[in-house]
């Protein structure tokens, strides 16, 4: 039996991250109740996104041009690459605004459960970037999950032969403004292990 257009819409919306069936139903009803005001602009926006937004062949960012605005910006520090898991991480770092180097989006992290190995990540492309550019520092800005940490170790291992490149990682531990009694055990443990001498 063929699925009704309403059921198909609800089903497609429910596939979006963080949305269940009930949320998808509410969104579908909101869009359908006033199609001209709610649904039509969304359709137009999705069509424009589909036609014009592309992936940067250099770093994996998404933009309306290739190379993206970051890679083609002559004021960026071309000698530094920050490795991140997803474009959303890039957006977060850009919003803060203190980092002025380039990026490399892996497209995830290593996960045996999800079947993501080194071939599924953009590691080979990243290594080619190192070979063809004068890179002085690589910053590992991956998540502190087990998968993120494993990915960091694998990348660091592959970079060991490049003696002229400084490989760093984001500091971990107690966040600014964080109160000790609100922190979980893993954060506290990392904070103690990464402690530095106060000068």
N, C-alpha and C positions, 0 to 999 in steps of 0.2 A: 504493500500500500504506500502510495506516494505521500510524503510529508507535506503538510499545509505550509503556505508561505509564512504564517505567523510562527508556527512551530520551528521552521527552519531558521527564521530570524532569531528566535530565542536561543536555539541550539548554537548558532554561530556566535552570538554575543557571549554565551556561557563558556566558550573556549578561550576567551580573553583572560590573562593572568589575574588572579584574585577575585574572579567572579564565579559565583555558583548559579544554580538554576533559578533561585528566587530573585537574586539581584538582576539576572538577565531578563526575567519576566518584567520587573519594574522598569528597567531601561527600555525594553521593547514597547511597553505601554506608553511610556513618556514620549518616545519618538513617534508612535503611531497616532496618538491623540491629536497632535497638531503637526501633520506631515510637512506642511509648507514652512512652518517656523522652525521645527526641530530636525526633521528627517532630511529635507532637501539640502540645507546647508552642509549637513554631515556627509551626504553622498557626494556633493561637489568637492568638499575638502578631501575625502578619501580618493576621489578620482585624480585630483591634482597631486596628492601625495604619491599615488601609484605611478603617475606619468613622470613626475619631476624629481622625486627624492631618490638618490642613488648612493651606493656605497663607495667610499674613497678607496681606490686601489693601493694607496700608500699605507694608510693607518687603520682602515676599517670603520672610520666614522661615517655617519650618514649626513648628506648635504645635498644641495641642488647642483653642485659642481664637483668635478674630479680633476685634480686633487681638491680636497675640501678647503674651506676657508682657513683652517688652522695650518695645514701642511703648506699652503701657498702663501701664507703670511710671512713676509720677509723680516718682520721684527721678532719672530719666534726664535728661540735658541735651538738651532738645528743639531747641536752636539749632544742634546739630552733627549732620551726617549723614556716615557713613563708607560709601563705595561699595565694594562687594566683588563678586567674580564669582559665588560660590557659597555656599550655606548652610554648607558645611564650613569656609569662611573665617570666617564668623560664629562658629561653634563654637570655632574656634581662638582668636580674639580674646577671646571671653567666658571661655574657660578661663584665659587669662593674667590677665584681670580688671582691667586698668588703664584701659580705655576705658569711659566712662560715657555716651556719646551714643547716637544712633539709627543705624540701618543702612539701606542700600538694596541689595538683592540683584539684580544685573543678570540672572543666569541664564546667564552665560557671558561670552565676549569676542568681539570682531569677528574673523571668520575667513572669508576669501573661499573657501578650500578646503572648509570645512564648510558653506558657504552661510549663514553667520550675519552678517546686516547689522544696521543700527540698528533695523529694524522687529522683528527677532527678540529684541532685548534690551529691557528695561523702562526705556528712556530717556525716553519720552514721559511715562510715569507719574511718573518721578523729577522731571522738569521741572515737572509739575503740583504736586508736593509743595513745590517751592521757591516757586512762585507763591502758594500758599495758606498757607504757614507762615513764621514769622520766623526764617529760617536765617542764621546768622552765619559758619559755617565748613563747608566740604565737604572731606572727606579722601578722596583717591584711594588706595585700598589694593588695587590690582590687581597681578597677577603681573608679573614682569619679563621675560616672554616677549615676542616680537615682537607677538603678538596683544594681550597685556595693555597693552603700551606704546602701541600704536595706539589702543586703546580709551580709554586715559587722555588722549591728545592730542585725540581727537574730543570727549570730554566737556568737557575744559578749554576747547576752542574754543566749545562751546555755552554755557559759563558766563561767557564774557568780558563779556557785556552786563550781568551782575549785579555792578556795581561795589561794592556794599555787602557782598558775600560774599567771604570769604577762602578761596581754593582752595589746598589743600596736598596734598603726596603723601608717602608714607612714604620715609624716607631709605634710600638703597641703598649697598651697598659691603661692607666687611669686617664679618662678624658678630661679636658679642661672643664672645671666646674663640677666634676663628678665627686660625689661624697662616698667615702670608703664603704660605709655600711649598706649602700645601695648596689655595690658592685658584685658581680658573680665571681665564683671561685676561680674560673679560668682567667678572667681579666686581672684579678688580684695576683694570681700566680705569675702571669706574664709581666705585670708591673714590677714585681719584686725581682724577677730574673733580669729585667732590662733596666734596672735602676742605674743611675749615673751619679758620679760624685758632684756635689754642689761646690762651685768655685767661689 
